[in-house]
Amino acid sequence: MAIQLPTLAAVRSLFDGRPTAELSDRVRAAIRRQEEFSEILIGWAQLAIVSLFAILYAVTPRAGGSVDTMFEPVPLALLAYLAFTVLRLVLAYRRYMPAWFLYLSAVVDMALLMALIWSFHIQYGQPPSFYLKAPTLLYVFIFIALRALRFDPHYVFAAGLVAATGWLLLLGLALVAATPGAITRDYVGYMTSNHILIGAEIDKIVSILVVTLVLTVALSRGRRLLVASVREATVAQDLRRFFAPEIARAITDARMEFTAGQGEVRDAAILMIDIRGFSRHAAAGDPSEVIRLLAQYQSFMVPAVHRNGGTIDKFLGDGIMATFGAAQPSDSCAADALRAVEDVLEQAARWNAFRAQQGRTVALAVNAAVATGSVIFGTVGDASRLEYTVIGDAVNRATKLEDHNKAVGSRAVVPVASLQRAEAQGYRPTVAWQTRPGEDVVGLPGRQDLAVVV
């Protein structure tokens, strides 16, 4: 069986954290905000590191046990690193971190660290090979790991490459300055003296490169997950704008694939709202003005529904269909729906008052109707287009009752049985419901016992 080797494109993709699909501006902006926050974290972490350097230097004995030396390069290196770290942190808070500066930051960080390590042989009066034993080299891995906070493999790779190059340069300087016999193959002699073991230094460089490679590949894969996560989070936010919060949560938190025909029987209340005579008003108005009018109307009505525990099922032109107890089971669906009716009527009055302040002299009447009963709440459609909705007799009755408002000139209508059920659930009317027994309602069989607000 032939083994298929990875293609060049596949290998290159391991180092490329960018998704193949084009990202929307909103997704890019969300990722950029994450990166900006990461840069602030990196800045504070580096500030903590330079502070630790300073503390360790302050408590470490100097050459010969004396604190007085003719030239101390370590404080200068620490001061330069502190200045650059503060500058980087300030720029991070100002959200000014262009790519060139991030690459420069990786170079400067590693250069200052290497300069600090190089200065040890001067600070402690030792030959250059002395600094090759410095455990401060381990901070290289911290600096490389810090770049991982940004979830961009390019800067991790750059930091690791600069670190390996820097240590190779330090090794070269030590070899150039080495005295005859300073290079050894004796590990014990290497550990207990200033001898140079080239293999040990190569091991350090290989370790830096391997860690860099592993982090780069891991971050490349991680960035794809980050982009996918940000994209899904953006979509979820959009869902919450196009769907009711309960439905959006059901979609985004679903543990199985949605298919048409899934549904549950729920005891619910259906609320229908519309503007009386809106069709005539819309026919005579400018289309853009009509859309603005609808948006303004809905901005008053929708919060009234949500405040009382309702879920917007759909917008039907000027009509609004809301459910109570369908998307989320409720023991007070009827009471919540009638409280919403009162809220809707109050908001309608405020809306007309607002319109009057804008010079609109024609008041627009808002009607509402409620019906209760068993409904099926679930998904309809096909594989390419699904929709959550409610189906059942209560939906049909609420629609017909809302039309009945226009026939009898009422503002709101509800079956007496639904009103009594709402009162049993704790509803206490603050509007005057008038009972009208035995009314004919177009589209509903038999006579209906209704309660109306006129």
FIMIKE-923229 format. One record per residue (C-alpha): x, y, z; residue in three letters. Coordinates in pm, 1 decimal. Example, Ala and Ser with C-alpha at 12.3 -4.5 7.8 and 13.67 -1.06 7.14 Angstrom:
// FIMIKE-923229
c1->1230.0, c2->-450.0, c3->780.0, code->ala
c1->1367.0, c2->-106.0, c3->714.0, code->ser
END
This chain:
// FIMIKE-923229
c1->0.0, c2->0.0, c3->0.0, code->met
c1->152.2, c2->332.3, c3->-110.5, code->ala
c1->202.9, c2->603.9, c3->149.7, code->ile
c1->80.0, c2->941.6, c3->33.3, code->gln
c1->317.7, c2->1218.4, c3->133.6, code->leu
c1->173.1, c2->1557.3, c3->235.3, code->pro
c1->170.5, c2->1813.5, c3->-40.7, code->thr
c1->354.8, c2->2145.3, c3->-18.6, code->leu
c1->21.8, c2->2325.3, c3->18.2, code->ala
c1->-71.3, c2->2100.3, c3->310.2, code->ala
c1->260.2, c2->2167.1, c3->484.7, code->val
c1->227.0, c2->2539.4, c3->422.7, code->arg
c1->-124.2, c2->2536.4, c3->568.4, code->ser
c1->19.6, c2->2417.3, c3->901.7, code->leu
c1->191.0, c2->2754.0, c3->937.4, code->phe
c1->-96.1, c2->2959.4, c3->800.0, code->asp
c1->-349.9, c2->3052.2, c3->1065.3, code->gly
c1->-572.1, c2->3232.2, c3->820.5, code->arg
c1->-897.7, c2->3061.7, c3->714.4, code->pro
c1->-944.5, c2->2983.5, c3->349.3, code->thr
c1->-1281.7, c2->3157.6, c3->333.1, code->ala
c1->-1304.5, c2->3533.6, c3->327.8, code->glu
c1->-1403.9, c2->3681.7, c3->660.9, code->leu
c1->-1669.9, c2->3945.1, c3->701.9, code->ser
c1->-1576.1, c2->4284.1, c3->841.1, code->asp
c1->-1762.5, c2->4210.0, c3->1163.6, code->arg
c1->-1572.8, c2->3883.5, c3->1218.1, code->val
c1->-1243.1, c2->4058.3, c3->1145.1, code->arg
c1->-1334.0, c2->4331.0, c3->1393.1, code->ala
c1->-1420.6, c2->4073.0, c3->1660.7, code->ala
c1->-1089.7, c2->3892.2, c3->1606.5, code->ile
c1->-904.3, c2->4223.1, c3->1614.1, code->arg
c1->-1059.9, c2->4304.8, c3->1952.3, code->arg
c1->-940.0, c2->3969.3, c3->2085.3, code->gln
c1->-590.3, c2->4038.4, c3->1952.7, code->glu
c1->-582.1, c2->4386.6, c3->2103.7, code->glu
c1->-676.8, c2->4245.4, c3->2443.2, code->phe
c1->-405.7, c2->3978.8, c3->2402.7, code->ser
c1->-144.5, c2->4246.5, c3->2334.5, code->glu
c1->-235.1, c2->4415.4, c3->2662.3, code->ile
c1->-191.0, c2->4082.8, c3->2843.6, code->leu
c1->146.2, c2->4033.0, c3->2673.8, code->ile
c1->255.5, c2->4384.1, c3->2773.6, code->gly
c1->172.3, c2->4330.5, c3->3140.0, code->trp
c1->337.8, c2->3988.7, c3->3139.6, code->ala
c1->657.4, c2->4136.4, c3->2996.5, code->gln
c1->646.3, c2->4414.7, c3->3253.1, code->leu
c1->624.6, c2->4149.9, c3->3524.7, code->ala
c1->923.0, c2->3968.2, c3->3371.5, code->ile
c1->1146.7, c2->4275.7, c3->3359.5, code->val
c1->1046.9, c2->4353.2, c3->3717.9, code->ser
c1->1150.0, c2->4001.0, c3->3815.7, code->leu
c1->1481.3, c2->4049.6, c3->3634.1, code->phe
c1->1542.1, c2->4367.5, c3->3832.4, code->ala
c1->1458.5, c2->4199.8, c3->4165.2, code->ile
c1->1683.4, c2->3902.6, c3->4093.1, code->leu
c1->1966.5, c2->4133.1, c3->3989.7, code->tyr
c1->1927.9, c2->4341.1, c3->4305.0, code->ala
c1->1957.4, c2->4041.1, c3->4537.6, code->val
c1->2229.8, c2->3855.8, c3->4341.5, code->thr
c1->2592.5, c2->3901.4, c3->4463.9, code->pro
c1->2830.8, c2->4072.4, c3->4220.2, code->arg
c1->3175.4, c2->3967.2, c3->4108.0, code->ala
c1->3402.4, c2->3901.6, c3->4405.2, code->gly
c1->3112.1, c2->3969.3, c3->4640.0, code->gly
c1->3136.0, c2->4343.1, c3->4584.2, code->ser
c1->2860.4, c2->4565.7, c3->4460.5, code->val
c1->3110.0, c2->4814.4, c3->4321.4, code->asp
c1->3226.6, c2->4749.0, c3->3964.4, code->thr
c1->3366.5, c2->4986.4, c3->3708.8, code->met
c1->3102.9, c2->4899.1, c3->3449.1, code->phe
c1->2768.7, c2->4728.6, c3->3507.9, code->glu
c1->2589.1, c2->4660.4, c3->3174.9, code->pro
c1->2300.3, c2->4464.9, c3->3328.1, code->val
c1->2119.9, c2->4773.8, c3->3466.8, code->pro
c1->2150.3, c2->4938.7, c3->3124.5, code->leu
c1->2000.3, c2->4634.4, c3->2952.0, code->ala
c1->1721.5, c2->4615.5, c3->3210.4, code->leu
c1->1649.7, c2->4987.0, c3->3173.1, code->leu
c1->1631.0, c2->4956.1, c3->2793.3, code->ala
c1->1401.5, c2->4655.8, c3->2820.4, code->tyr
c1->1181.0, c2->4835.9, c3->3073.7, code->leu
c1->1151.2, c2->5141.8, c3->2846.4, code->ala
c1->1056.8, c2->4929.2, c3->2546.1, code->phe
c1->806.6, c2->4724.2, c3->2750.6, code->thr
c1->633.3, c2->5038.1, c3->2878.9, code->val
c1->619.4, c2->5177.5, c3->2524.1, code->leu
c1->467.9, c2->4851.1, c3->2401.8, code->arg
c1->208.2, c2->4853.5, c3->2678.5, code->leu
c1->109.6, c2->5213.2, c3->2605.5, code->val
c1->69.1, c2->5134.4, c3->2235.4, code->leu
c1->-136.9, c2->4826.5, c3->2322.0, code->ala
c1->-380.4, c2->5037.2, c3->2524.3, code->tyr
c1->-397.4, c2->5286.7, c3->2238.4, code->arg
c1->-482.0, c2->5000.7, c3->2000.4, code->arg
c1->-184.5, c2->5084.9, c3->1779.4, code->tyr
c1->-1.2, c2->4759.4, c3->1714.9, code->met
c1->78.2, c2->4727.9, c3->1341.3, code->pro
c1->233.6, c2->4406.2, c3->1213.0, code->ala
c1->576.6, c2->4562.4, c3->1160.3, code->trp
c1->588.3, c2->4674.6, c3->1522.9, code->phe
c1->494.1, c2->4327.8, c3->1646.3, code->leu
c1->776.5, c2->4172.9, c3->1445.9, code->tyr
c1->1010.1, c2->4445.9, c3->1572.4, code->leu
c1->892.3, c2->4374.4, c3->1925.7, code->ser
c1->991.1, c2->4008.2, c3->1890.7, code->ala
c1->1335.4, c2->4110.1, c3->1764.3, code->val
c1->1387.2, c2->4372.9, c3->2035.6, code->val
c1->1271.6, c2->4142.0, c3->2315.6, code->asp
c1->1507.8, c2->3866.7, c3->2213.5, code->met
c1->1793.6, c2->4109.4, c3->2137.2, code->ala
c1->1766.0, c2->4269.4, c3->2481.4, code->leu
c1->1749.0, c2->3928.9, c3->2648.1, code->leu
c1->2056.2, c2->3809.8, c3->2458.7, code->met
c1->2236.5, c2->4134.6, c3->2541.1, code->ala
c1->2150.9, c2->4081.1, c3->2905.8, code->leu
c1->2289.1, c2->3726.5, c3->2895.6, code->ile
c1->2599.8, c2->3840.3, c3->2706.5, code->trp
c1->2670.9, c2->4104.2, c3->2970.7, code->ser
c1->2696.5, c2->3844.6, c3->3248.6, code->phe
c1->3061.6, c2->3762.8, c3->3173.2, code->his
c1->3150.1, c2->4130.8, c3->3208.0, code->ile
c1->2934.1, c2->4177.1, c3->3514.4, code->gln
c1->3095.1, c2->3883.0, c3->3691.6, code->tyr
c1->3446.5, c2->3915.4, c3->3549.0, code->gly
c1->3445.4, c2->3583.2, c3->3362.1, code->gln
c1->3539.2, c2->3471.0, c3->3008.1, code->pro
c1->3260.4, c2->3488.4, c3->2742.7, code->pro
c1->3192.8, c2->3114.5, c3->2770.6, code->ser
c1->3055.8, c2->3191.6, c3->3118.9, code->phe
c1->2729.9, c2->3333.1, c3->2982.4, code->tyr
c1->2653.1, c2->3007.3, c3->2797.9, code->leu
c1->2571.0, c2->2852.6, c3->3136.9, code->lys
c1->2325.0, c2->3126.9, c3->3228.6, code->ala
c1->1980.5, c2->2984.5, c3->3320.4, code->pro
c1->1834.5, c2->3314.1, c3->3196.4, code->thr
c1->1817.4, c2->3142.8, c3->2855.5, code->leu
c1->1500.6, c2->2972.3, c3->2980.8, code->leu
c1->1323.5, c2->3306.5, c3->2956.8, code->tyr
c1->1344.9, c2->3262.9, c3->2579.3, code->val
c1->1069.6, c2->3003.0, c3->2604.4, code->phe
c1->857.3, c2->3242.5, c3->2810.1, code->ile
c1->894.3, c2->3513.8, c3->2546.4, code->phe
c1->803.7, c2->3268.0, c3->2271.8, code->ile
c1->502.0, c2->3143.4, c3->2469.5, code->ala
c1->384.8, c2->3499.4, c3->2532.4, code->leu
c1->343.3, c2->3543.7, c3->2156.5, code->arg
c1->100.2, c2->3252.2, c3->2164.5, code->ala
c1->-150.0, c2->3468.6, c3->2355.4, code->leu
c1->-223.9, c2->3650.1, c3->2030.4, code->arg
c1->-318.6, c2->3324.4, c3->1855.5, code->phe
c1->-113.9, c2->3418.5, c3->1551.2, code->asp
c1->155.5, c2->3165.2, c3->1453.8, code->pro
c1->358.4, c2->3416.9, c3->1252.3, code->his
c1->482.4, c2->3608.2, c3->1558.0, code->tyr
c1->560.6, c2->3289.3, c3->1751.1, code->val
c1->766.8, c2->3161.7, c3->1458.9, code->phe
c1->945.2, c2->3496.3, c3->1428.3, code->ala
c1->1025.6, c2->3507.2, c3->1801.9, code->ala
c1->1161.6, c2->3151.9, c3->1799.9, code->gly
c1->1370.6, c2->3211.4, c3->1489.6, code->leu
c1->1521.2, c2->3527.7, c3->1638.0, code->val
c1->1592.9, c2->3346.5, c3->1966.8, code->ala
c1->1771.8, c2->3057.6, c3->1793.4, code->ala
c1->1970.1, c2->3301.3, c3->1580.6, code->thr
c1->2061.3, c2->3506.9, c3->1887.4, code->gly
c1->2190.5, c2->3205.6, c3->2080.1, code->trp
c1->2384.0, c2->3087.9, c3->1775.3, code->leu
c1->2543.6, c2->3432.3, c3->1760.5, code->leu
c1->2633.5, c2->3419.4, c3->2131.0, code->leu
c1->2786.3, c2->3076.0, c3->2078.1, code->leu
c1->2989.7, c2->3213.5, c3->1789.1, code->gly
c1->3116.6, c2->3503.3, c3->1999.3, code->leu
c1->3215.8, c2->3266.2, c3->2277.4, code->ala
c1->3400.3, c2->3042.7, c3->2031.8, code->leu
c1->3585.9, c2->3336.7, c3->1879.4, code->val
c1->3699.8, c2->3452.8, c3->2224.3, code->ala
c1->3774.9, c2->3100.7, c3->2349.6, code->ala
c1->4129.8, c2->3023.3, c3->2460.7, code->thr
c1->4309.1, c2->2707.7, c3->2343.3, code->pro
c1->4161.4, c2->2406.3, c3->2520.2, code->gly
c1->3835.6, c2->2584.4, c3->2611.5, code->ala
c1->3633.8, c2->2359.4, c3->2380.9, code->ile
c1->3570.7, c2->2019.4, c3->2534.3, code->thr
c1->3378.9, c2->1697.6, c3->2489.7, code->arg
c1->3382.0, c2->1622.4, c3->2860.0, code->asp
c1->3035.3, c2->1686.0, c3->3000.7, code->tyr
c1->3156.4, c2->1700.3, c3->3361.3, code->val
c1->3427.0, c2->1945.2, c3->3265.3, code->gly
c1->3169.6, c2->2148.9, c3->3077.1, code->tyr
c1->2937.8, c2->2164.8, c3->3378.6, code->met
c1->3206.9, c2->2243.7, c3->3634.5, code->thr
c1->3414.8, c2->2499.0, c3->3443.7, code->ser
c1->3398.7, c2->2763.6, c3->3170.6, code->asn
c1->3467.7, c2->2509.0, c3->2899.4, code->his
c1->3242.2, c2->2504.0, c3->2593.8, code->ile
c1->3055.0, c2->2189.0, c3->2487.9, code->leu
c1->2934.4, c2->2265.6, c3->2135.7, code->ile
c1->2689.4, c2->1975.5, c3->2132.7, code->gly
c1->2514.8, c2->2109.2, c3->2443.1, code->ala
c1->2473.4, c2->2451.6, c3->2282.3, code->glu
c1->2338.6, c2->2295.4, c3->1963.0, code->ile
c1->2089.4, c2->2104.4, c3->2179.6, code->asp
c1->1966.6, c2->2437.3, c3->2318.5, code->lys
c1->1921.1, c2->2579.8, c3->1968.3, code->ile
c1->1740.7, c2->2265.4, c3->1851.8, code->val
c1->1514.9, c2->2280.6, c3->2158.8, code->ser
c1->1424.2, c2->2641.6, c3->2081.9, code->ile
c1->1344.8, c2->2557.7, c3->1719.0, code->leu
c1->1142.3, c2->2245.7, c3->1804.1, code->val
c1->934.5, c2->2427.5, c3->2067.0, code->val
c1->881.2, c2->2709.6, c3->1818.5, code->thr
c1->774.4, c2->2464.4, c3->1547.2, code->leu
c1->531.5, c2->2281.4, c3->1775.3, code->val
c1->376.5, c2->2605.5, c3->1900.4, code->leu
c1->351.9, c2->2741.0, c3->1546.6, code->thr
c1->167.7, c2->2434.8, c3->1418.6, code->val
c1->-56.9, c2->2422.5, c3->1727.7, code->ala
c1->-138.0, c2->2792.5, c3->1698.8, code->leu
c1->-211.0, c2->2760.8, c3->1329.3, code->ser
c1->-473.8, c2->2500.7, c3->1410.3, code->arg
c1->-587.7, c2->2696.6, c3->1715.0, code->gly
c1->-633.9, c2->3014.0, c3->1511.6, code->arg
c1->-862.5, c2->2832.0, c3->1273.4, code->arg
c1->-1069.0, c2->2726.7, c3->1573.4, code->leu
c1->-1061.1, c2->3085.7, c3->1703.2, code->leu
c1->-1184.4, c2->3220.9, c3->1370.4, code->val
c1->-1457.3, c2->2956.0, c3->1354.0, code->ala
c1->-1557.6, c2->3030.7, c3->1713.7, code->ser
c1->-1572.6, c2->3406.9, c3->1653.9, code->val
c1->-1771.1, c2->3351.3, c3->1335.2, code->arg
c1->-2017.8, c2->3124.5, c3->1517.9, code->glu
c1->-2046.7, c2->3374.8, c3->1803.9, code->ala
c1->-2121.6, c2->3650.7, c3->1552.1, code->thr
c1->-2383.0, c2->3431.8, c3->1385.0, code->val
c1->-2533.8, c2->3354.5, c3->1725.9, code->ala
c1->-2561.5, c2->3727.1, c3->1800.7, code->gln
c1->-2733.6, c2->3775.7, c3->1466.5, code->asp
c1->-2970.0, c2->3488.9, c3->1542.4, code->leu
c1->-3072.6, c2->3665.8, c3->1860.5, code->arg
c1->-3168.7, c2->3966.5, c3->1648.0, code->arg
c1->-3363.6, c2->3766.8, c3->1389.4, code->phe
c1->-3511.6, c2->3515.7, c3->1633.1, code->phe
c1->-3645.0, c2->3527.5, c3->1983.7, code->ala
c1->-3370.7, c2->3467.7, c3->2244.5, code->pro
c1->-3524.6, c2->3133.6, c3->2344.9, code->glu
c1->-3528.4, c2->3010.9, c3->1985.2, code->ile
c1->-3177.6, c2->3141.0, c3->1917.4, code->ala
c1->-3049.1, c2->2953.3, c3->2223.4, code->arg
c1->-3229.9, c2->2639.3, c3->2110.6, code->ala
c1->-3059.2, c2->2664.6, c3->1769.7, code->ile
c1->-2707.4, c2->2746.5, c3->1890.5, code->thr
c1->-2713.2, c2->2500.6, c3->2183.9, code->asp
c1->-2871.5, c2->2212.4, c3->1994.0, code->ala
c1->-2703.0, c2->1875.5, c3->2048.4, code->arg
c1->-2847.0, c2->1720.7, c3->1734.2, code->met
c1->-2919.8, c2->1825.4, c3->1379.2, code->glu
c1->-3248.2, c2->2003.1, c3->1315.4, code->phe
c1->-3487.6, c2->1846.0, c3->1067.0, code->thr
c1->-3831.4, c2->1947.1, c3->947.0, code->ala
c1->-4116.5, c2->1785.4, c3->1136.4, code->gly
c1->-3968.7, c2->1799.8, c3->1487.0, code->gln
c1->-4218.2, c2->1937.5, c3->1735.5, code->gly
c1->-4367.0, c2->1927.6, c3->2083.2, code->glu
c1->-4718.5, c2->1986.4, c3->2211.1, code->val
c1->-4730.0, c2->2287.8, c3->2441.7, code->arg
c1->-5003.4, c2->2464.0, c3->2633.8, code->asp
c1->-4969.4, c2->2822.1, c3->2518.6, code->ala
c1->-5128.7, c2->3160.0, c3->2458.7, code->ala
c1->-5112.4, c2->3327.3, c3->2118.5, code->ile
c1->-5113.8, c2->3707.2, c3->2091.7, code->leu
c1->-5187.6, c2->3884.7, c3->1763.5, code->met
c1->-5118.9, c2->4258.0, c3->1724.3, code->ile
c1->-5175.0, c2->4483.4, c3->1425.3, code->asp
c1->-5250.1, c2->4841.1, c3->1320.2, code->ile
c1->-5606.8, c2->4905.7, c3->1217.1, code->arg
c1->-5635.3, c2->5039.1, c3->863.3, code->gly
c1->-5261.1, c2->5009.5, c3->799.0, code->phe
c1->-5306.6, c2->4882.8, c3->442.5, code->ser
c1->-5479.4, c2->5204.8, c3->336.4, code->arg
c1->-5217.5, c2->5412.6, c3->516.1, code->his
c1->-4933.7, c2->5221.0, c3->350.9, code->ala
c1->-5086.5, c2->5245.4, c3->2.2, code->ala
c1->-5092.8, c2->5624.9, c3->25.1, code->ala
c1->-4747.0, c2->5666.8, c3->180.2, code->gly
c1->-4391.2, c2->5671.1, c3->58.4, code->asp
c1->-4239.7, c2->5318.1, c3->79.0, code->pro
c1->-3936.4, c2->5426.7, c3->280.2, code->ser
c1->-4160.4, c2->5621.3, c3->517.0, code->glu
c1->-4383.5, c2->5315.5, c3->558.9, code->val
c1->-4083.5, c2->5101.6, c3->656.4, code->ile
c1->-3968.5, c2->5363.5, c3->907.7, code->arg
c1->-4321.0, c2->5374.0, c3->1049.1, code->leu
c1->-4323.8, c2->4995.2, c3->1093.7, code->leu
c1->-3983.9, c2->5000.6, c3->1262.3, code->ala
c1->-4101.6, c2->5272.3, c3->1500.0, code->gln
c1->-4423.7, c2->5084.6, c3->1577.2, code->tyr
c1->-4237.7, c2->4760.4, c3->1641.7, code->gln
c1->-3989.2, c2->4939.2, c3->1868.3, code->ser
c1->-4283.2, c2->5016.4, c3->2098.7, code->phe
c1->-4465.0, c2->4682.0, c3->2069.0, code->met
c1->-4184.0, c2->4425.4, c3->2082.8, code->val
c1->-4049.4, c2->4533.3, c3->2426.5, code->pro
c1->-4405.5, c2->4512.2, c3->2563.0, code->ala
c1->-4418.5, c2->4148.4, c3->2456.2, code->val
c1->-4073.8, c2->4066.7, c3->2593.8, code->his
c1->-4137.7, c2->4242.2, c3->2925.9, code->arg
c1->-4423.0, c2->4002.4, c3->2991.5, code->asn
c1->-4244.5, c2->3681.7, c3->2899.6, code->gly
c1->-4355.1, c2->3656.4, c3->2538.1, code->gly
c1->-4165.1, c2->3540.6, c3->2230.6, code->thr
c1->-4198.6, c2->3705.0, c3->1891.2, code->ile
c1->-4285.9, c2->3427.6, c3->1647.4, code->asp
c1->-4301.0, c2->3637.2, c3->1331.2, code->lys
c1->-4371.8, c2->3978.8, c3->1181.8, code->phe
c1->-4653.4, c2->3985.3, c3->926.0, code->leu
c1->-4629.6, c2->4332.9, c3->776.6, code->gly
c1->-4792.6, c2->4545.0, c3->1045.9, code->asp
c1->-4897.7, c2->4227.4, c3->1224.8, code->gly
c1->-4700.5, c2->4076.7, c3->1511.5, code->ile
c1->-4753.7, c2->3720.0, c3->1625.3, code->met
c1->-4625.3, c2->3643.1, c3->1974.9, code->ala
c1->-4640.6, c2->3327.9, c3->2183.3, code->thr
c1->-4643.3, c2->3266.5, c3->2556.4, code->phe
c1->-4552.0, c2->2919.9, c3->2682.7, code->gly
c1->-4461.4, c2->2780.7, c3->2339.4, code->ala
c1->-4088.5, c2->2844.0, c3->2301.3, code->ala
c1->-4048.3, c2->2803.6, c3->2678.3, code->gln
c1->-4313.0, c2->2612.2, c3->2880.1, code->pro
c1->-4495.2, c2->2833.9, c3->3130.1, code->ser
c1->-4761.8, c2->2786.4, c3->3396.1, code->asp
c1->-4877.8, c2->3147.4, c3->3355.5, code->ser
c1->-4900.0, c2->3177.4, c3->2975.8, code->cys
c1->-5257.6, c2->3313.1, c3->2973.1, code->ala
c1->-5188.8, c2->3567.8, c3->3249.7, code->ala
c1->-4866.3, c2->3680.1, c3->3081.3, code->asp
c1->-5043.2, c2->3723.0, c3->2747.0, code->ala
c1->-5316.8, c2->3946.1, c3->2893.5, code->leu
c1->-5062.4, c2->4152.4, c3->3084.4, code->arg
c1->-4887.2, c2->4196.2, c3->2750.1, code->ala
c1->-5217.2, c2->4312.6, c3->2593.8, code->val
c1->-5248.9, c2->4584.9, c3->2855.7, code->glu
c1->-4885.5, c2->4682.3, c3->2800.1, code->asp
c1->-4941.7, c2->4690.9, c3->2421.8, code->val
c1->-5242.0, c2->4924.5, c3->2459.3, code->leu
c1->-5040.1, c2->5152.2, c3->2687.8, code->glu
c1->-4747.6, c2->5156.2, c3->2444.0, code->gln
c1->-4984.4, c2->5231.1, c3->2157.3, code->ala
c1->-5098.7, c2->5544.4, c3->2340.0, code->ala
c1->-4735.9, c2->5646.3, c3->2398.8, code->arg
c1->-4653.7, c2->5581.6, c3->2035.5, code->trp
c1->-4932.5, c2->5806.7, c3->1915.2, code->asn
c1->-4825.6, c2->6073.6, c3->2162.5, code->ala
c1->-4473.2, c2->6048.9, c3->2023.3, code->phe
c1->-4606.6, c2->6077.0, c3->1669.1, code->arg
c1->-4808.6, c2->6382.5, c3->1767.6, code->ala
c1->-4488.8, c2->6549.1, c3->1894.4, code->gln
c1->-4340.0, c2->6487.2, c3->1550.7, code->gln
c1->-4634.8, c2->6659.8, c3->1385.3, code->gly
c1->-4827.2, c2->6345.5, c3->1285.6, code->arg
c1->-5190.3, c2->6442.1, c3->1334.7, code->thr
c1->-5343.8, c2->6105.3, c3->1238.5, code->val
c1->-5353.5, c2->5860.9, c3->1530.4, code->ala
c1->-5309.9, c2->5493.4, c3->1446.7, code->leu
c1->-5515.3, c2->5242.5, c3->1645.5, code->ala
c1->-5339.2, c2->4924.3, c3->1757.3, code->val
c1->-5551.5, c2->4612.0, c3->1805.4, code->asn
c1->-5471.9, c2->4294.9, c3->1997.5, code->ala
c1->-5628.6, c2->3953.3, c3->2047.2, code->ala
c1->-5541.0, c2->3648.4, c3->2255.6, code->val
c1->-5638.3, c2->3281.4, c3->2231.7, code->ala
c1->-5516.6, c2->2994.3, c3->2449.1, code->thr
c1->-5492.5, c2->2620.8, c3->2404.0, code->gly
c1->-5268.4, c2->2338.6, c3->2291.0, code->ser
c1->-5028.6, c2->2412.6, c3->2006.4, code->val
c1->-4746.1, c2->2227.2, c3->1833.4, code->ile
c1->-4416.6, c2->2410.0, c3->1863.7, code->phe
c1->-4150.1, c2->2287.2, c3->1623.8, code->gly
c1->-3967.2, c2->2314.9, c3->1293.7, code->thr
c1->-4123.9, c2->2329.8, c3->950.5, code->val
c1->-3970.1, c2->2360.0, c3->603.5, code->gly
c1->-3722.7, c2->2141.6, c3->418.6, code->asp
c1->-3351.2, c2->2065.2, c3->428.8, code->ala
c1->-3259.3, c2->2404.0, c3->277.5, code->ser
c1->-3489.3, c2->2627.7, c3->484.0, code->arg
c1->-3622.4, c2->2560.5, c3->833.4, code->leu
c1->-3835.9, c2->2775.0, c3->1059.5, code->glu
c1->-3949.1, c2->2749.4, c3->1418.8, code->tyr
c1->-4318.9, c2->2819.3, c3->1450.8, code->thr
c1->-4641.0, c2->2724.1, c3->1630.0, code->val
c1->-4929.4, c2->2538.6, c3->1473.3, code->ile
c1->-5271.7, c2->2474.6, c3->1619.7, code->gly
c1->-5626.9, c2->2587.5, c3->1669.4, code->asp
c1->-5521.3, c2->2862.9, c3->1912.2, code->ala
c1->-5322.9, c2->3030.3, c3->1632.7, code->val
c1->-5624.1, c2->3027.7, c3->1399.5, code->asn
c1->-5858.9, c2->3155.1, c3->1669.6, code->arg
c1->-5622.8, c2->3439.5, c3->1767.7, code->ala
c1->-5605.5, c2->3547.0, c3->1402.5, code->thr
c1->-5983.8, c2->3546.8, c3->1360.2, code->lys
c1->-6038.4, c2->3724.3, c3->1691.0, code->leu
c1->-5793.1, c2->3995.6, c3->1593.5, code->glu
c1->-5992.4, c2->4051.0, c3->1272.3, code->asp
c1->-6304.9, c2->4068.3, c3->1488.8, code->his
c1->-6166.1, c2->4384.6, c3->1652.8, code->asn
c1->-6220.0, c2->4569.1, c3->1326.3, code->lys
c1->-6572.6, c2->4434.9, c3->1288.9, code->ala
c1->-6691.8, c2->4549.9, c3->1632.5, code->val
c1->-6461.1, c2->4848.9, c3->1686.4, code->gly
c1->-6283.7, c2->4705.4, c3->1989.9, code->ser
c1->-5917.7, c2->4752.6, c3->2085.8, code->arg
c1->-5859.6, c2->4405.5, c3->2229.3, code->ala
c1->-6053.1, c2->4079.8, c3->2242.1, code->val
c1->-6008.8, c2->3750.5, c3->2426.6, code->val
c1->-6240.1, c2->3451.7, c3->2485.0, code->pro
c1->-6404.2, c2->3463.6, c3->2826.5, code->val
c1->-6261.8, c2->3120.5, c3->2904.2, code->ala
c1->-5907.4, c2->3249.6, c3->2837.6, code->ser
c1->-5973.7, c2->3556.6, c3->3055.0, code->leu
c1->-6094.1, c2->3334.5, c3->3339.6, code->gln
c1->-5793.2, c2->3109.3, c3->3297.4, code->arg
c1->-5560.4, c2->3411.5, c3->3311.3, code->ala
c1->-5727.9, c2->3530.2, c3->3633.3, code->glu
c1->-5681.6, c2->3181.9, c3->3781.3, code->ala
c1->-5310.0, c2->3220.9, c3->3699.2, code->gln
c1->-5283.4, c2->3548.7, c3->3888.6, code->gly
c1->-5385.2, c2->3806.6, c3->3628.0, code->tyr
c1->-5558.1, c2->4112.8, c3->3777.3, code->arg
c1->-5706.7, c2->4340.0, c3->3507.6, code->pro
c1->-5625.2, c2->4710.3, c3->3510.9, code->thr
c1->-5841.5, c2->4776.2, c3->3203.0, code->val
c1->-6216.9, c2->4733.9, c3->3169.6, code->ala
c1->-6296.4, c2->4405.9, c3->2995.7, code->trp
c1->-6658.2, c2->4401.4, c3->2874.6, code->gln
c1->-6821.1, c2->4061.0, c3->2839.7, code->thr
c1->-7005.2, c2->3993.3, c3->2512.8, code->arg
c1->-7162.0, c2->3648.9, c3->2514.5, code->pro
c1->-7275.3, c2->3464.7, c3->2202.7, code->gly
c1->-7101.5, c2->3671.3, c3->1934.9, code->glu
c1->-7053.0, c2->3557.8, c3->1578.2, code->asp
c1->-6687.1, c2->3564.0, c3->1471.5, code->val
c1->-6612.7, c2->3524.3, c3->1102.6, code->val
c1->-6415.3, c2->3205.6, c3->1043.9, code->gly
c1->-6496.3, c2->3044.8, c3->1382.6, code->leu
c1->-6773.3, c2->2787.2, c3->1426.1, code->pro
c1->-7063.5, c2->2861.3, c3->1660.3, code->gly
c1->-7110.8, c2->3159.2, c3->1883.9, code->arg
c1->-6826.0, c2->3285.7, c3->2098.1, code->gln
c1->-6831.0, c2->3424.9, c3->2450.6, code->asp
c1->-6585.8, c2->3712.8, c3->2434.2, code->leu
c1->-6438.5, c2->3984.5, c3->2653.5, code->ala
c1->-6335.7, c2->4306.7, c3->2479.9, code->val
c1->-6168.6, c2->4640.7, c3->2552.1, code->val
c1->-6346.0, c2->4917.9, c3->2364.5, code->val
END
